[in-house]
Amino acid sequence: MYSTSQKFKDYITSSNREFEVRAIIDGVVYGSDEVVEFTIDDMITGSDELTLGTVIPAKLSIKIKTTSSISTNAKIAPQIRLNGPDGYTEWIPMGEFCIDSRQYQNGVWTFNCVDKLITTEQPYVSNLTYPVAMSDVFEEILGILGIESDVVINSTFQMPYKDESISIRDMLSCIASAHGANVKLNREGKLIFVPLSPSSPVATITASNYIRAEQTNPQKVYTKLEVVHNAEGETLSRGTGSEDNTLKFENRFMFIEQNQFNYAFSVMNGFSYVPYSMSWTGRPDLDVGDTIKIVLLDGTETTSILAVNKISFKGGLLQQSSAPSKSEQQSEFRFQGTISKQLAQKLTKDAIYNGVSFGPTYGLKVERSDGKVRLLANATEGIRIQKSAGGDNWEDVIFLDAQGNGNFTGKVVSSQFEGGSIDIGDGQFTVDNEGNVISNSMTITGGSVVIIRDDNKVRVAISGSDGFKIQKGDGTGEVWEDVIYIDAEGNANFTGIITGGIIRTAASGARIEISNNQIKTYNFDEQLQGFATNNEGQQYGDVHVYDGDVVVFEIYNNFFGNGVSLRPANGAELSIGANEHNTRFFGNVADYIWHGTQAEAEAKTDWIDGQYADIEGSKTVIGDKIVFPLPENIDETEVDTPLKIANRLNEIGWLCNKLTARMNTLIQYMTEITEEMETDPNL
Amino acid sequence: MQLKINNTVVATPSEFSVTVLDLDNGESTVRTADGTLNRDRIAVKRQIDITWPPLKWADTSTLLKAMSSVFFSVYYPDPVDGTYTTKTFYVGNRPVPVAIVKGSEIYWGGLKVTLIER
């Protein structure tokens, strides 16, 4: 309770009150002509039960009609005083608050503010060496927050280890609960402890003060203290009593520092209060945590605590106060801590549920009650979802490590992937971050693959129904014309040049093959048969005719403008013409009659029937008498038949032709001799 | 009786009535459980009801113009203070219901205002 003058005490309880208000904002005073109204909410419990170690900031909402500029996070300190027959009272400070948010409407600013305890919601980064005296921790926290305090910490208390994950709020909670208290800021902004301990009332509130007051539950008497000291909800207790007589709180250090627990129990043991709810004319000098006496209409006097308090000033003052509690029946629910409590209250018998716990090594653990699936989340390894067939053999099904890598053993279902690369099957299917795809094997069923050049001028389409197409387009993306089309039946259509290594009409057996600059024809026995080119060295330009892999004829390219030769090969015969079909030669024909000496002719053994020969020395000279021997089959004594005569005449004609040729040779010889003699007089 | 509105001496009214008003907080002025009325009085204010006789047009105009501001001072005899007092007032409706023509002069009659202290 804030200490006030007797005048204030007289005025505030009067049935005829006149208030004056002001707000000091960053040192500037805004008077009654500018402060429209304000409301202060303050409490030592945020739930329906008292506890230890709460750190709850008070809240102020104030409306001020001003045109002045009020800075961000400005400090607002509202004050009120009373006016009466004996003049004004002293100003009563209502606390110090910092602006959290603001609204402006019709020239009036509404500032929503909180006191400095809100700054405890930050990680506690300690530079101390643990274990350390609790007072050192407390001093370090005050230094971090920039808050003063006159609280004296029990000198025997220590903090056993450094908790890297604890917030300042939680550390303050542990320190306060070790002293059997809650944490508040007083009206000057100093940090104080509000212990829950038996004490005498500081104010009596009667029916002339309240508009409505009701007792909401039977009196609570705490004779037992229970602390939840770990994430699994395990507890320690001191004292005896039912659930309804048990004050419960959380403190992670108390399992180790049980002397603190004993001290807290000694502070709160026997603390009692009557749960109530009251609307009354108010006492702005009272603080949350103050013990008050309420005289009910029937004359019953109850002692309770100002646990939750709301003061509204709108020219006059109105106060809503209460001390909540669970009913005795509600108290039978087991206290399991902040998070586990909420989950436990939703439990259904025989249903699989999730158990949540926290630990310094594994972080957050959510485990199904049948022990088959669990989730682990921490900042050192990452997030794991694991399955187990039973026991403690856990296998990752999803693992997201702290570097951002994800490992999945199940199906990944997503509507969209963005960024990065894909590697499926350890390189079996990859897509790099530039869109290059490598697949060990790919089957596309019922669909098609279309690759379109950026300018819509070329595309490749592969379809199970249409086959393979390379098409050219007009750039619009709408009109496409096949340039290569291989349909589903294997028919290929090309509108351009075909350039390739080997073209063959069958993979094996009888076929024609085109490769390099060669054309070859094979029979069913994989033997060259019939037409083939011979471009060995890629330059011969011969044409071969094979018979069972053996060349039997070739059209031989003589090179250098010397024409070609028709050459039987490998002992094969060359026949020109066919029976009953005429064969003619055009132009000069030479070297088709065998030429040699008489001796060579006689030595020659491979004559064929009807072969002509030119025997050296058998040439006629001028003056020779040419004797035309008769054919052996002609009998000189017989008269030839007309046909034989005709044949003989033909032979004569042939000999005449030959004679003419010899004559021509002779004439040419003579001409050459004559020309040489004319040029060489020595001849 | 002298009456100044916005530092302008105005015509003498035919009716002049001062009401002393208590402004209470409506939420906290309540009867407590023992039946006692508890008042949180915010302030004590004045309300002045004034009626003028028919006035010349120029005087009427002067009078209405003196009350044209949102708030204006009024110098008047205060029955509580026992002396002439100056306070800040605002005005509600200003009906001037009767126009009287007398010769070439127009008179306005029935001008009635209610002044409420700021």
Interface residues (C-beta under 8 A of the other chain):
Chain A: S15 N16 R17 E18 F19 T206 A207 S208 N209 Y210 I211 R212 A213 W280 T281 G282 L297 S312 K314 G315 G316 L317 L318
Chain B: L23 D24 N25 E27 S28 T29 V30 R31 T32 A33 D34 T36 L37 N38 R39 D40 R41 I42
